[in-house]
Amino acid sequence: MHGLEALVAFNDRRASEERERAERAANSRDRALHLEMASIFERRADIRKRLLQ
């Protein structure tokens, strides 16, 4: 299970990083891209968190 926990941590961290990038994005296209990436990483983390329960 340690590998799965590591994946959850990785996806949580990447989602946070992508949200930060979206806040700093210079235009709406880049902002949308980073928000979509954040959403993908959040979804992956949520799925893996459920597997850990």
mmCIF entry with sequence, helices, sheets and N, C-alpha, C, O atoms, coordinates in Angstrom:
data_MODEL
# 
_entry.id   MODEL 
# 
_entity.id                         1 
_entity.type                       polymer 
_entity.pdbx_number_of_molecules   1 
# 
_entity_poly.entity_id                      1 
_entity_poly.type                           'polypeptide(L)' 
_entity_poly.nstd_linkage                   no 
_entity_poly.nstd_monomer                   no 
_entity_poly.pdbx_seq_one_letter_code       MHGLEALVAFNDRRASEERERAERAANSRDRALHLEMASIFERRADIRKRLLQ 
_entity_poly.pdbx_seq_one_letter_code_can   MHGLEALVAFNDRRASEERERAERAANSRDRALHLEMASIFERRADIRKRLLQ 
_entity_poly.pdbx_strand_id                 A 
# 
loop_
_entity_poly_seq.entity_id 
_entity_poly_seq.num 
_entity_poly_seq.mon_id 
_entity_poly_seq.hetero 
1 1  MET n 
1 2  HIS n 
1 3  GLY n 
1 4  LEU n 
1 5  GLU n 
1 6  ALA n 
1 7  LEU n 
1 8  VAL n 
1 9  ALA n 
1 10 PHE n 
1 11 ASN n 
1 12 ASP n 
1 13 ARG n 
1 14 ARG n 
1 15 ALA n 
1 16 SER n 
1 17 GLU n 
1 18 GLU n 
1 19 ARG n 
1 20 GLU n 
1 21 ARG n 
1 22 ALA n 
1 23 GLU n 
1 24 ARG n 
1 25 ALA n 
1 26 ALA n 
1 27 ASN n 
1 28 SER n 
1 29 ARG n 
1 30 ASP n 
1 31 ARG n 
1 32 ALA n 
1 33 LEU n 
1 34 HIS n 
1 35 LEU n 
1 36 GLU n 
1 37 MET n 
1 38 ALA n 
1 39 SER n 
1 40 ILE n 
1 41 PHE n 
1 42 GLU n 
1 43 ARG n 
1 44 ARG n 
1 45 ALA n 
1 46 ASP n 
1 47 ILE n 
1 48 ARG n 
1 49 LYS n 
1 50 ARG n 
1 51 LEU n 
1 52 LEU n 
1 53 GLN n 
# 
_struct_asym.id          A 
_struct_asym.entity_id   1 
# 
loop_
_struct_conf.conf_type_id 
_struct_conf.id 
_struct_conf.pdbx_PDB_helix_id 
_struct_conf.beg_label_comp_id 
_struct_conf.beg_label_asym_id 
_struct_conf.beg_label_seq_id 
_struct_conf.pdbx_beg_PDB_ins_code 
_struct_conf.end_label_comp_id 
_struct_conf.end_label_asym_id 
_struct_conf.end_label_seq_id 
_struct_conf.pdbx_end_PDB_ins_code 
_struct_conf.beg_auth_comp_id 
_struct_conf.beg_auth_asym_id 
_struct_conf.beg_auth_seq_id 
_struct_conf.end_auth_comp_id 
_struct_conf.end_auth_asym_id 
_struct_conf.end_auth_seq_id 
_struct_conf.pdbx_PDB_helix_class 
_struct_conf.details 
_struct_conf.pdbx_PDB_helix_length 
HELX_P HELX_P1 AA1 HIS A 2  ? ARG A 24 ? HIS A 2  ARG A 24 1 ? 23 
HELX_P HELX_P2 AA2 SER A 28 ? LEU A 52 ? SER A 28 LEU A 52 1 ? 25 
# 
_struct_conf_type.id          HELX_P 
_struct_conf_type.criteria    ? 
_struct_conf_type.reference   ? 
# 
loop_
_atom_site.group_PDB 
_atom_site.id 
_atom_site.type_symbol 
_atom_site.label_atom_id 
_atom_site.label_alt_id 
_atom_site.label_comp_id 
_atom_site.label_asym_id 
_atom_site.label_entity_id 
_atom_site.label_seq_id 
_atom_site.pdbx_PDB_ins_code 
_atom_site.Cartn_x 
_atom_site.Cartn_y 
_atom_site.Cartn_z 
_atom_site.occupancy 
_atom_site.B_iso_or_equiv 
_atom_site.pdbx_formal_charge 
_atom_site.auth_seq_id 
_atom_site.auth_comp_id 
_atom_site.auth_asym_id 
_atom_site.auth_atom_id 
_atom_site.pdbx_PDB_model_num 
ATOM 1   N N  . MET A 1 1  ? 0.801   -1.207 0.000   1.00 0.00 ? 1  MET A N  1 
ATOM 2   C CA . MET A 1 1  ? 0.000   0.000  0.000   1.00 0.00 ? 1  MET A CA 1 
ATOM 3   C C  . MET A 1 1  ? 0.846   1.273  0.000   1.00 0.00 ? 1  MET A C  1 
ATOM 4   O O  . MET A 1 1  ? 0.340   2.355  -0.300  1.00 0.00 ? 1  MET A O  1 
ATOM 5   N N  . HIS A 1 2  ? 2.110   1.150  0.330   1.00 0.00 ? 2  HIS A N  1 
ATOM 6   C CA . HIS A 1 2  ? 2.954   2.348  0.371   1.00 0.00 ? 2  HIS A CA 1 
ATOM 7   C C  . HIS A 1 2  ? 3.059   3.008  -0.999  1.00 0.00 ? 2  HIS A C  1 
ATOM 8   O O  . HIS A 1 2  ? 3.122   4.232  -1.106  1.00 0.00 ? 2  HIS A O  1 
ATOM 9   N N  . GLY A 1 3  ? 3.078   2.185  -2.043  1.00 0.00 ? 3  GLY A N  1 
ATOM 10  C CA . GLY A 1 3  ? 3.137   2.742  -3.391  1.00 0.00 ? 3  GLY A CA 1 
ATOM 11  C C  . GLY A 1 3  ? 1.893   3.549  -3.723  1.00 0.00 ? 3  GLY A C  1 
ATOM 12  O O  . GLY A 1 3  ? 1.974   4.607  -4.346  1.00 0.00 ? 3  GLY A O  1 
ATOM 13  N N  . LEU A 1 4  ? 0.743   3.041  -3.303  1.00 0.00 ? 4  LEU A N  1 
ATOM 14  C CA . LEU A 1 4  ? -0.517  3.743  -3.558  1.00 0.00 ? 4  LEU A CA 1 
ATOM 15  C C  . LEU A 1 4  ? -0.572  5.054  -2.779  1.00 0.00 ? 4  LEU A C  1 
ATOM 16  O O  . LEU A 1 4  ? -1.048  6.067  -3.292  1.00 0.00 ? 4  LEU A O  1 
ATOM 17  N N  . GLU A 1 5  ? -0.085  5.032  -1.542  1.00 0.00 ? 5  GLU A N  1 
ATOM 18  C CA . GLU A 1 5  ? -0.035  6.259  -0.738  1.00 0.00 ? 5  GLU A CA 1 
ATOM 19  C C  . GLU A 1 5  ? 0.899   7.285  -1.380  1.00 0.00 ? 5  GLU A C  1 
ATOM 20  O O  . GLU A 1 5  ? 0.622   8.484  -1.362  1.00 0.00 ? 5  GLU A O  1 
ATOM 21  N N  . ALA A 1 6  ? 1.992   6.809  -1.939  1.00 0.00 ? 6  ALA A N  1 
ATOM 22  C CA . ALA A 1 6  ? 2.927   7.707  -2.619  1.00 0.00 ? 6  ALA A CA 1 
ATOM 23  C C  . ALA A 1 6  ? 2.270   8.331  -3.852  1.00 0.00 ? 6  ALA A C  1 
ATOM 24  O O  . ALA A 1 6  ? 2.480   9.508  -4.143  1.00 0.00 ? 6  ALA A O  1 
ATOM 25  N N  . LEU A 1 7  ? 1.478   7.541  -4.573  1.00 0.00 ? 7  LEU A N  1 
ATOM 26  C CA . LEU A 1 7  ? 0.773   8.074  -5.736  1.00 0.00 ? 7  LEU A CA 1 
ATOM 27  C C  . LEU A 1 7  ? -0.258  9.119  -5.335  1.00 0.00 ? 7  LEU A C  1 
ATOM 28  O O  . LEU A 1 7  ? -0.430  10.121 -6.028  1.00 0.00 ? 7  LEU A O  1 
ATOM 29  N N  . VAL A 1 8  ? -0.942  8.890  -4.225  1.00 0.00 ? 8  VAL A N  1 
ATOM 30  C CA . VAL A 1 8  ? -1.907  9.884  -3.731  1.00 0.00 ? 8  VAL A CA 1 
ATOM 31  C C  . VAL A 1 8  ? -1.181  11.187 -3.417  1.00 0.00 ? 8  VAL A C  1 
ATOM 32  O O  . VAL A 1 8  ? -1.625  12.264 -3.815  1.00 0.00 ? 8  VAL A O  1 
ATOM 33  N N  . ALA A 1 9  ? -0.061  11.085 -2.701  1.00 0.00 ? 9  ALA A N  1 
ATOM 34  C CA . ALA A 1 9  ? 0.705   12.283 -2.344  1.00 0.00 ? 9  ALA A CA 1 
ATOM 35  C C  . ALA A 1 9  ? 1.195   13.003 -3.600  1.00 0.00 ? 9  ALA A C  1 
ATOM 36  O O  . ALA A 1 9  ? 1.129   14.229 -3.681  1.00 0.00 ? 9  ALA A O  1 
ATOM 37  N N  . PHE A 1 10 ? 1.686   12.240 -4.576  1.00 0.00 ? 10 PHE A N  1 
ATOM 38  C CA . PHE A 1 10 ? 2.169   12.830 -5.826  1.00 0.00 ? 10 PHE A CA 1 
ATOM 39  C C  . PHE A 1 10 ? 1.045   13.569 -6.538  1.00 0.00 ? 10 PHE A C  1 
ATOM 40  O O  . PHE A 1 10 ? 1.221   14.710 -6.967  1.00 0.00 ? 10 PHE A O  1 
ATOM 41  N N  . ASN A 1 11 ? -0.116  12.918 -6.665  1.00 0.00 ? 11 ASN A N  1 
ATOM 42  C CA . ASN A 1 11 ? -1.236  13.544 -7.370  1.00 0.00 ? 11 ASN A CA 1 
ATOM 43  C C  . ASN A 1 11 ? -1.761  14.758 -6.627  1.00 0.00 ? 11 ASN A C  1 
ATOM 44  O O  . ASN A 1 11 ? -2.126  15.749 -7.261  1.00 0.00 ? 11 ASN A O  1 
ATOM 45  N N  . ASP A 1 12 ? -1.810  14.711 -5.299  1.00 0.00 ? 12 ASP A N  1 
ATOM 46  C CA . ASP A 1 12 ? -2.222  15.880 -4.518  1.00 0.00 ? 12 ASP A CA 1 
ATOM 47  C C  . ASP A 1 12 ? -1.265  17.048 -4.750  1.00 0.00 ? 12 ASP A C  1 
ATOM 48  O O  . ASP A 1 12 ? -1.686  18.188 -4.940  1.00 0.00 ? 12 ASP A O  1 
ATOM 49  N N  . ARG A 1 13 ? 0.032   16.737 -4.730  1.00 0.00 ? 13 ARG A N  1 
ATOM 50  C CA . ARG A 1 13 ? 1.045   17.780 -4.928  1.00 0.00 ? 13 ARG A CA 1 
ATOM 51  C C  . ARG A 1 13 ? 0.962   18.374 -6.331  1.00 0.00 ? 13 ARG A C  1 
ATOM 52  O O  . ARG A 1 13 ? 1.034   19.592 -6.493  1.00 0.00 ? 13 ARG A O  1 
ATOM 53  N N  . ARG A 1 14 ? 0.812   17.524 -7.343  1.00 0.00 ? 14 ARG A N  1 
ATOM 54  C CA . ARG A 1 14 ? 0.715   18.025 -8.717  1.00 0.00 ? 14 ARG A CA 1 
ATOM 55  C C  . ARG A 1 14 ? -0.542  18.858 -8.924  1.00 0.00 ? 14 ARG A C  1 
ATOM 56  O O  . ARG A 1 14 ? -0.503  19.862 -9.636  1.00 0.00 ? 14 ARG A O  1 
ATOM 57  N N  . ALA A 1 15 ? -1.660  18.459 -8.312  1.00 0.00 ? 15 ALA A N  1 
ATOM 58  C CA . ALA A 1 15 ? -2.895  19.239 -8.428  1.00 0.00 ? 15 ALA A CA 1 
ATOM 59  C C  . ALA A 1 15 ? -2.688  20.629 -7.840  1.00 0.00 ? 15 ALA A C  1 
ATOM 60  O O  . ALA A 1 15 ? -3.119  21.628 -8.415  1.00 0.00 ? 15 ALA A O  1 
ATOM 61  N N  . SER A 1 16 ? -2.030  20.681 -6.697  1.00 0.00 ? 16 SER A N  1 
ATOM 62  C CA . SER A 1 16 ? -1.754  21.961 -6.051  1.00 0.00 ? 16 SER A CA 1 
ATOM 63  C C  . SER A 1 16 ? -0.840  22.828 -6.926  1.00 0.00 ? 16 SER A C  1 
ATOM 64  O O  . SER A 1 16 ? -1.069  24.027 -7.085  1.00 0.00 ? 16 SER A O  1 
ATOM 65  N N  . GLU A 1 17 ? 0.185   22.209 -7.483  1.00 0.00 ? 17 GLU A N  1 
ATOM 66  C CA . GLU A 1 17 ? 1.111   22.944 -8.361  1.00 0.00 ? 17 GLU A CA 1 
ATOM 67  C C  . GLU A 1 17 ? 0.380   23.486 -9.591  1.00 0.00 ? 17 GLU A C  1 
ATOM 68  O O  . GLU A 1 17 ? 0.611   24.623 -10.002 1.00 0.00 ? 17 GLU A O  1 
ATOM 69  N N  . GLU A 1 18 ? -0.491  22.682 -10.169 1.00 0.00 ? 18 GLU A N  1 
ATOM 70  C CA . GLU A 1 18 ? -1.231  23.129 -11.355 1.00 0.00 ? 18 GLU A CA 1 
ATOM 71  C C  . GLU A 1 18 ? -2.188  24.266 -11.013 1.00 0.00 ? 18 GLU A C  1 
ATOM 72  O O  . GLU A 1 18 ? -2.357  25.186 -11.813 1.00 0.00 ? 18 GLU A O  1 
ATOM 73  N N  . ARG A 1 19 ? -2.815  24.221 -9.838  1.00 0.00 ? 19 ARG A N  1 
ATOM 74  C CA . ARG A 1 19 ? -3.683  25.329 -9.420  1.00 0.00 ? 19 ARG A CA 1 
ATOM 75  C C  . ARG A 1 19 ? -2.866  26.610 -9.259  1.00 0.00 ? 19 ARG A C  1 
ATOM 76  O O  . ARG A 1 19 ? -3.321  27.691 -9.633  1.00 0.00 ? 19 ARG A O  1 
ATOM 77  N N  . GLU A 1 20 ? -1.655  26.487 -8.699  1.00 0.00 ? 20 GLU A N  1 
ATOM 78  C CA . GLU A 1 20 ? -0.779  27.658 -8.556  1.00 0.00 ? 20 GLU A CA 1 
ATOM 79  C C  . GLU A 1 20 ? -0.387  28.204 -9.925  1.00 0.00 ? 20 GLU A C  1 
ATOM 80  O O  . GLU A 1 20 ? -0.363  29.418 -10.127 1.00 0.00 ? 20 GLU A O  1 
ATOM 81  N N  . ARG A 1 21 ? -0.082  27.315 -10.863 1.00 0.00 ? 21 ARG A N  1 
ATOM 82  C CA . ARG A 1 21 ? 0.264   27.755 -12.221 1.00 0.00 ? 21 ARG A CA 1 
ATOM 83  C C  . ARG A 1 21 ? -0.918  28.454 -12.879 1.00 0.00 ? 21 ARG A C  1 
ATOM 84  O O  . ARG A 1 21 ? -0.742  29.432 -13.606 1.00 0.00 ? 21 ARG A O  1 
ATOM 85  N N  . ALA A 1 22 ? -2.115  27.954 -12.622 1.00 0.00 ? 22 ALA A N  1 
ATOM 86  C CA . ALA A 1 22 ? -3.310  28.589 -13.194 1.00 0.00 ? 22 ALA A CA 1 
ATOM 87  C C  . ALA A 1 22 ? -3.461  30.009 -12.661 1.00 0.00 ? 22 ALA A C  1 
ATOM 88  O O  . ALA A 1 22 ? -3.843  30.915 -13.401 1.00 0.00 ? 22 ALA A O  1 
ATOM 89  N N  . GLU A 1 23 ? -3.162  30.203 -11.377 1.00 0.00 ? 23 GLU A N  1 
ATOM 90  C CA . GLU A 1 23 ? -3.259  31.543 -10.789 1.00 0.00 ? 23 GLU A CA 1 
ATOM 91  C C  . GLU A 1 23 ? -2.256  32.512 -11.421 1.00 0.00 ? 23 GLU A C  1 
ATOM 92  O O  . GLU A 1 23 ? -2.529  33.707 -11.534 1.00 0.00 ? 23 GLU A O  1 
ATOM 93  N N  . ARG A 1 24 ? -1.099  31.992 -11.829 1.00 0.00 ? 24 ARG A N  1 
ATOM 94  C CA . ARG A 1 24 ? -0.057  32.851 -12.402 1.00 0.00 ? 24 ARG A CA 1 
ATOM 95  C C  . ARG A 1 24 ? -0.135  32.940 -13.930 1.00 0.00 ? 24 ARG A C  1 
ATOM 96  O O  . ARG A 1 24 ? 0.621   33.692 -14.545 1.00 0.00 ? 24 ARG A O  1 
ATOM 97  N N  . ALA A 1 25 ? -1.028  32.190 -14.533 1.00 0.00 ? 25 ALA A N  1 
ATOM 98  C CA . ALA A 1 25 ? -1.096  32.126 -15.995 1.00 0.00 ? 25 ALA A CA 1 
ATOM 99  C C  . ALA A 1 25 ? -1.363  33.507 -16.590 1.00 0.00 ? 25 ALA A C  1 
ATOM 100 O O  . ALA A 1 25 ? -2.140  34.301 -16.059 1.00 0.00 ? 25 ALA A O  1 
ATOM 101 N N  . ALA A 1 26 ? -0.701  33.759 -17.697 1.00 0.00 ? 26 ALA A N  1 
ATOM 102 C CA . ALA A 1 26 ? -0.787  35.067 -18.337 1.00 0.00 ? 26 ALA A CA 1 
ATOM 103 C C  . ALA A 1 26 ? -2.061  35.243 -19.157 1.00 0.00 ? 26 ALA A C  1 
ATOM 104 O O  . ALA A 1 26 ? -2.502  36.369 -19.387 1.00 0.00 ? 26 ALA A O  1 
ATOM 105 N N  . ASN A 1 27 ? -2.654  34.134 -19.597 1.00 0.00 ? 27 ASN A N  1 
ATOM 106 C CA . ASN A 1 27 ? -3.856  34.260 -20.425 1.00 0.00 ? 27 ASN A CA 1 
ATOM 107 C C  . ASN A 1 27 ? -4.862  33.165 -20.090 1.00 0.00 ? 27 ASN A C  1 
ATOM 108 O O  . ASN A 1 27 ? -4.542  32.204 -19.390 1.00 0.00 ? 27 ASN A O  1 
ATOM 109 N N  . SER A 1 28 ? -6.064  33.321 -20.593 1.00 0.00 ? 28 SER A N  1 
ATOM 110 C CA . SER A 1 28 ? -7.145  32.396 -20.247 1.00 0.00 ? 28 SER A CA 1 
ATOM 111 C C  . SER A 1 28 ? -6.902  30.992 -20.787 1.00 0.00 ? 28 SER A C  1 
ATOM 112 O O  . SER A 1 28 ? -7.323  30.013 -20.171 1.00 0.00 ? 28 SER A O  1 
ATOM 113 N N  . ARG A 1 29 ? -6.236  30.882 -21.917 1.00 0.00 ? 29 ARG A N  1 
ATOM 114 C CA . ARG A 1 29 ? -5.938  29.562 -22.483 1.00 0.00 ? 29 ARG A CA 1 
ATOM 115 C C  . ARG A 1 29 ? -5.020  28.772 -21.561 1.00 0.00 ? 29 ARG A C  1 
ATOM 116 O O  . ARG A 1 29 ? -5.282  27.605 -21.271 1.00 0.00 ? 29 ARG A O  1 
ATOM 117 N N  . ASP A 1 30 ? -3.945  29.405 -21.099 1.00 0.00 ? 30 ASP A N  1 
ATOM 118 C CA . ASP A 1 30 ? -3.025  28.739 -20.179 1.00 0.00 ? 30 ASP A CA 1 
ATOM 119 C C  . ASP A 1 30 ? -3.705  28.433 -18.851 1.00 0.00 ? 30 ASP A C  1 
ATOM 120 O O  . ASP A 1 30 ? -3.497  27.369 -18.269 1.00 0.00 ? 30 ASP A O  1 
ATOM 121 N N  . ARG A 1 31 ? -4.523  29.378 -18.373 1.00 0.00 ? 31 ARG A N  1 
ATOM 122 C CA . ARG A 1 31 ? -5.250  29.182 -17.115 1.00 0.00 ? 31 ARG A CA 1 
ATOM 123 C C  . ARG A 1 31 ? -6.159  27.956 -17.221 1.00 0.00 ? 31 ARG A C  1 
ATOM 124 O O  . ARG A 1 31 ? -6.203  27.132 -16.307 1.00 0.00 ? 31 ARG A O  1 
ATOM 125 N N  . ALA A 1 32 ? -6.877  27.838 -18.326 1.00 0.00 ? 32 ALA A N  1 
ATOM 126 C CA . ALA A 1 32 ? -7.781  26.699 -18.536 1.00 0.00 ? 32 ALA A CA 1 
ATOM 127 C C  . ALA A 1 32 ? -7.002  25.385 -18.596 1.00 0.00 ? 32 ALA A C  1 
ATOM 128 O O  . ALA A 1 32 ? -7.434  24.372 -18.047 1.00 0.00 ? 32 ALA A O  1 
ATOM 129 N N  . LEU A 1 33 ? -5.864  25.414 -19.261 1.00 0.00 ? 33 LEU A N  1 
ATOM 130 C CA . LEU A 1 33 ? -5.027  24.214 -19.350 1.00 0.00 ? 33 LEU A CA 1 
ATOM 131 C C  . LEU A 1 33 ? -4.598  23.752 -17.961 1.00 0.00 ? 33 LEU A C  1 
ATOM 132 O O  . LEU A 1 33 ? -4.718  22.571 -17.635 1.00 0.00 ? 33 LEU A O  1 
ATOM 133 N N  . HIS A 1 34 ? -4.098  24.676 -17.143 1.00 0.00 ? 34 HIS A N  1 
ATOM 134 C CA . HIS A 1 34 ? -3.618  24.306 -15.805 1.00 0.00 ? 34 HIS A CA 1 
ATOM 135 C C  . HIS A 1 34 ? -4.764  23.870 -14.893 1.00 0.00 ? 34 HIS A C  1 
ATOM 136 O O  . HIS A 1 34 ? -4.586  22.979 -14.062 1.00 0.00 ? 34 HIS A O  1 
ATOM 137 N N  . LEU A 1 35 ? -5.924  24.482 -15.038 1.00 0.00 ? 35 LEU A N  1 
ATOM 138 C CA . LEU A 1 35 ? -7.076  24.046 -14.237 1.00 0.00 ? 35 LEU A CA 1 
ATOM 139 C C  . LEU A 1 35 ? -7.521  22.648 -14.649 1.00 0.00 ? 35 LEU A C  1 
ATOM 140 O O  . LEU A 1 35 ? -7.914  21.845 -13.802 1.00 0.00 ? 35 LEU A O  1 
ATOM 141 N N  . GLU A 1 36 ? -7.462  22.356 -15.932 1.00 0.00 ? 36 GLU A N  1 
ATOM 142 C CA . GLU A 1 36 ? -7.818  21.010 -16.396 1.00 0.00 ? 36 GLU A CA 1 
ATOM 143 C C  . GLU A 1 36 ? -6.820  19.980 -15.877 1.00 0.00 ? 36 GLU A C  1 
ATOM 144 O O  . GLU A 1 36 ? -7.215  18.896 -15.446 1.00 0.00 ? 36 GLU A O  1 
ATOM 145 N N  . MET A 1 37 ? -5.536  20.311 -15.916 1.00 0.00 ? 37 MET A N  1 
ATOM 146 C CA . MET A 1 37 ? -4.518  19.400 -15.381 1.00 0.00 ? 37 MET A CA 1 
ATOM 147 C C  . MET A 1 37 ? -4.729  19.181 -13.884 1.00 0.00 ? 37 MET A C  1 
ATOM 148 O O  . MET A 1 37 ? -4.611  18.054 -13.403 1.00 0.00 ? 37 MET A O  1 
ATOM 149 N N  . ALA A 1 38 ? -5.037  20.242 -13.147 1.00 0.00 ? 38 ALA A N  1 
ATOM 150 C CA . ALA A 1 38 ? -5.309  20.126 -11.713 1.00 0.00 ? 38 ALA A CA 1 
ATOM 151 C C  . ALA A 1 38 ? -6.484  19.194 -11.487 1.00 0.00 ? 38 ALA A C  1 
ATOM 152 O O  . ALA A 1 38 ? -6.452  18.355 -10.588 1.00 0.00 ? 38 ALA A O  1 
ATOM 153 N N  . SER A 1 39 ? -7.511  19.337 -12.291 1.00 0.00 ? 39 SER A N  1 
ATOM 154 C CA . SER A 1 39 ? -8.696  18.494 -12.173 1.00 0.00 ? 39 SER A CA 1 
ATOM 155 C C  . SER A 1 39 ? -8.357  17.020 -12.393 1.00 0.00 ? 39 SER A C  1 
ATOM 156 O O  . SER A 1 39 ? -8.857  16.148 -11.683 1.00 0.00 ? 39 SER A O  1 
ATOM 157 N N  . ILE A 1 40 ? -7.514  16.753 -13.370 1.00 0.00 ? 40 ILE A N  1 
ATOM 158 C CA . ILE A 1 40 ? -7.099  15.371 -13.658 1.00 0.00 ? 40 ILE A CA 1 
ATOM 159 C C  . ILE A 1 40 ? -6.351  14.787 -12.470 1.00 0.00 ? 40 ILE A C  1 
ATOM 160 O O  . ILE A 1 40 ? -6.639  13.668 -12.046 1.00 0.00 ? 40 ILE A O  1 
ATOM 161 N N  . PHE A 1 41 ? -5.392  15.534 -11.928 1.00 0.00 ? 41 PHE A N  1 
ATOM 162 C CA . PHE A 1 41 ? -4.627  15.026 -10.788 1.00 0.00 ? 41 PHE A CA 1 
ATOM 163 C C  . PHE A 1 41 ? -5.499  14.863 -9.550  1.00 0.00 ? 41 PHE A C  1 
ATOM 164 O O  . PHE A 1 41 ? -5.308  13.919 -8.782  1.00 0.00 ? 41 PHE A O  1 
ATOM 165 N N  . GLU A 1 42 ? -6.459  15.773 -9.343  1.00 0.00 ? 42 GLU A N  1 
ATOM 166 C CA . GLU A 1 42 ? -7.378  15.641 -8.204  1.00 0.00 ? 42 GLU A CA 1 
ATOM 167 C C  . GLU A 1 42 ? -8.222  14.380 -8.336  1.00 0.00 ? 42 GLU A C  1 
ATOM 168 O O  . GLU A 1 42 ? -8.429  13.657 -7.362  1.00 0.00 ? 42 GLU A O  1 
ATOM 169 N N  . ARG A 1 43 ? -8.707  14.123 -9.548  1.00 0.00 ? 43 ARG A N  1 
ATOM 170 C CA . ARG A 1 43 ? -9.511  12.918 -9.784  1.00 0.00 ? 43 ARG A CA 1 
ATOM 171 C C  . ARG A 1 43 ? -8.709  11.663 -9.493  1.00 0.00 ? 43 ARG A C  1 
ATOM 172 O O  . ARG A 1 43 ? -9.200  10.738 -8.847  1.00 0.00 ? 43 ARG A O  1 
ATOM 173 N N  . ARG A 1 44 ? -7.460  11.634 -9.976  1.00 0.00 ? 44 ARG A N  1 
ATOM 174 C CA . ARG A 1 44 ? -6.602  10.473 -9.733  1.00 0.00 ? 44 ARG A CA 1 
ATOM 175 C C  . ARG A 1 44 ? -6.358  10.270 -8.244  1.00 0.00 ? 44 ARG A C  1 
ATOM 176 O O  . ARG A 1 44 ? -6.395  9.143  -7.750  1.00 0.00 ? 44 ARG A O  1 
ATOM 177 N N  . ALA A 1 45 ? -6.109  11.361 -7.532  1.00 0.00 ? 45 ALA A N  1 
ATOM 178 C CA . ALA A 1 45 ? -5.875  11.260 -6.086  1.00 0.00 ? 45 ALA A CA 1 
ATOM 179 C C  . ALA A 1 45 ? -7.124  10.748 -5.385  1.00 0.00 ? 45 ALA A C  1 
ATOM 180 O O  . ALA A 1 45 ? -7.026  9.895  -4.503  1.00 0.00 ? 45 ALA A O  1 
ATOM 181 N N  . ASP A 1 46 ? -8.293  11.251 -5.757  1.00 0.00 ? 46 ASP A N  1 
ATOM 182 C CA . ASP A 1 46 ? -9.543  10.814 -5.132  1.00 0.00 ? 46 ASP A CA 1 
ATOM 183 C C  . ASP A 1 46 ? -9.782  9.325  -5.339  1.00 0.00 ? 46 ASP A C  1 
ATOM 184 O O  . ASP A 1 46 ? -10.163 8.615  -4.409  1.00 0.00 ? 46 ASP A O  1 
ATOM 185 N N  . ILE A 1 47 ? -9.559  8.862  -6.548  1.00 0.00 ? 47 ILE A N  1 
ATOM 186 C CA . ILE A 1 47 ? -9.755  7.438  -6.852  1.00 0.00 ? 47 ILE A CA 1 
ATOM 187 C C  . ILE A 1 47 ? -8.821  6.588  -6.000  1.00 0.00 ? 47 ILE A C  1 
ATOM 188 O O  . ILE A 1 47 ? -9.238  5.586  -5.420  1.00 0.00 ? 47 ILE A O  1 
ATOM 189 N N  . ARG A 1 48 ? -7.567  6.991  -5.929  1.00 0.00 ? 48 ARG A N  1 
ATOM 190 C CA . ARG A 1 48 ? -6.597  6.202  -5.162  1.00 0.00 ? 48 ARG A CA 1 
ATOM 191 C C  . ARG A 1 48 ? -6.849  6.279  -3.664  1.00 0.00 ? 48 ARG A C  1 
ATOM 192 O O  . ARG A 1 48 ? -6.593  5.315  -2.942  1.00 0.00 ? 48 ARG A O  1 
ATOM 193 N N  . LYS A 1 49 ? -7.350  7.418  -3.188  1.00 0.00 ? 49 LYS A N  1 
ATOM 194 C CA . LYS A 1 49 ? -7.711  7.525  -1.766  1.00 0.00 ? 49 LYS A CA 1 
ATOM 195 C C  . LYS A 1 49 ? -8.821  6.539  -1.433  1.00 0.00 ? 49 LYS A C  1 
ATOM 196 O O  . LYS A 1 49 ? -8.805  5.915  -0.372  1.00 0.00 ? 49 LYS A O  1 
ATOM 197 N N  . ARG A 1 50 ? -9.784  6.399  -2.339  1.00 0.00 ? 50 ARG A N  1 
ATOM 198 C CA . ARG A 1 50 ? -10.877 5.443  -2.110  1.00 0.00 ? 50 ARG A CA 1 
ATOM 199 C C  . ARG A 1 50 ? -10.345 4.013  -2.085  1.00 0.00 ? 50 ARG A C  1 
ATOM 200 O O  . ARG A 1 50 ? -10.842 3.187  -1.320  1.00 0.00 ? 50 ARG A O  1 
ATOM 201 N N  . LEU A 1 51 ? -9.356  3.711  -2.896  1.00 0.00 ? 51 LEU A N  1 
ATOM 202 C CA . LEU A 1 51 ? -8.773  2.374  -2.893  1.00 0.00 ? 51 LEU A CA 1 
ATOM 203 C C  . LEU A 1 51 ? -8.054  2.067  -1.579  1.00 0.00 ? 51 LEU A C  1 
ATOM 204 O O  . LEU A 1 51 ? -7.961  0.910  -1.169  1.00 0.00 ? 51 LEU A O  1 
ATOM 205 N N  . LEU A 1 52 ? -7.553  3.102  -0.931  1.00 0.00 ? 52 LEU A N  1 
ATOM 206 C CA . LEU A 1 52 ? -6.839  2.915  0.341   1.00 0.00 ? 52 LEU A CA 1 
ATOM 207 C C  . LEU A 1 52 ? -7.783  2.643  1.512   1.00 0.00 ? 52 LEU A C  1 
ATOM 208 O O  . LEU A 1 52 ? -7.362  2.106  2.536   1.00 0.00 ? 52 LEU A O  1 
ATOM 209 N N  . GLN A 1 53 ? -9.045  3.007  1.366   1.00 0.00 ? 53 GLN A N  1 
ATOM 210 C CA . GLN A 1 53 ? -9.987  2.842  2.487   1.00 0.00 ? 53 GLN A CA 1 
ATOM 211 C C  . GLN A 1 53 ? -10.411 1.408  2.655   1.00 0.00 ? 53 GLN A C  1 
ATOM 212 O O  . GLN A 1 53 ? -11.198 1.097  3.549   1.00 0.00 ? 53 GLN A O  1 
# 
